[in-house]
């Protein structure tokens, strides 16, 4: 299917694979004008990690050395089951179940949870209105498909969203492609942080602190949006790749932002002398984030392709917050036939210097059948977290196989 044919999620190339050809199981529903597609994404990973901080025992990112010695791990990075469809020419539906990191460090108690769910209405071809558990717009990296990146792990670790899970939030949004497919707007209202919430039993839970009081006590929504200019091509998908492998060139750049009044309790984390960490909320501030990015994917004669993406981000959780700072994400690769050497990395410079992140990595992808079947090998050096200057980088060698049907 052509991923530009339908603006909604129905062509799962635009959702999961983001390529011009998608593999899916079509199910006969018995109802006229109602489609049902079943897709799966399977990623199995072998990992070796070494160096790092022995005292940390564990840490952020794809993996860290538990005790400062070389450590091997075999696990399922992602196992996703997706059902989607298009009904009566105007309506769409989509649901994704995910089981991430199953078996990591021998832990087989991981759970399967709802990773994405929404229904959509398409009044005309260029406009889709969606409601549910959604990818929030921000930058190009924020809406990357996990199956269609140059890197094994996309650089979203430095995107400190005010969100629920996996850069997603419940809300309502619109995606609109206009001006002859040149401008693409995506934005809406999302749940964000609420001062008064309920737990699974329905009991009231207040996001508060003895110093700060409740966060967002009036329950105002989070506003998020992104505006993109398509220089070459006409991107409009729900999730996007940073290498298409479709024989066409794609170039775009965009800006984005998120805002929630009184949506931050300005957390500050410190390491205690005994190695434990303490988080203190110092104030209630507005939450603000904004971004700018460039994406280019040039098809080159002779079945070659050069892909590049960079995102610049700024997060403001209030003065003194460890999550307030600037960041940059970079991914680049040059595909020759089925093989693509690639480099990637990110850097987040925390204003407090207590929550900085640095990663640089490089490897090679073997596209056996585009993104549908591929094998990736990558070396990663990663340094992260509290007391950044005093910490040691973790090094990893990852081998990952992927099947996406």
C-alpha angles and dihedrals in degrees: 000000000000109000091214094055095082124031094208130069098275099102094063089203084078092047110036109005100021091203133118093256123049131186116217142151111244115209124203106235098188089229119105116242093014120114128194123191126183120203134174133199118199124181120178118187140195115195139185118191130184142168117021127119114317092202093056093067089192139009151173126301134041092320145330134200108268097208105010095266131103108286129189125206136181118192148136108266095190135001110178133177116196132188121185140159150167122233135194092348094280109056132070135185133192136179130177127190117196136194106186129187093005110181095008109161088356094300109140096167095090117135134230112233143172108276100171136004132162146141123219142200122205110196089179136359099269098046130067126178114198135187128187139051101347145181103253115228119240117121137346092269090053093065100037117135109243090224098050108054133115091228125060090234117030115228099253094119089096095051100102097193126183086230146122108239139342096355089303133122137174112258148099125276145168129222113199129179113194146151093060093315092304101110123050122187124189123174149117149139122305137185099251120167118332126200092221119039136158130235126227090281093053094251118143117261120186121207094218146122134210089247103038108032122214122342115233093352092182093057096237116177126247115251118215133169146158132199119197133187115211106213093175123013127005113263115190106143129132090238126015140205128229091217119037104185090201102118093252134103123241127188128170142148131198151176128217145174147185130205138178122172112235087356098137131066090193100237118207119194125201134180114238122219090257091056097256121126127234124198119202126187109218105178146346112255139165114271114231133170133167137178147187125199146173127209126186131173114175120193109216126199114261097045094293132133139187117206128186135170134172130177127193115199139181124194123192116189093157135290111306097018115136089222094057111100150082130288143181131199124196133184127170137165143166115214121204108184108305096347129078127182108206142182129197143164148143140219127200117187109200113210089224091047087228101101107036123147130200128179133166123175144162138186147129134273125209108203100201090171105001110268091330092078120012142147122212134191120189142170117212134191112191134178120180151156143021116002091019096177092054097045128094124233120251116225123207139182112202131191114186133179121199135195118181117179 
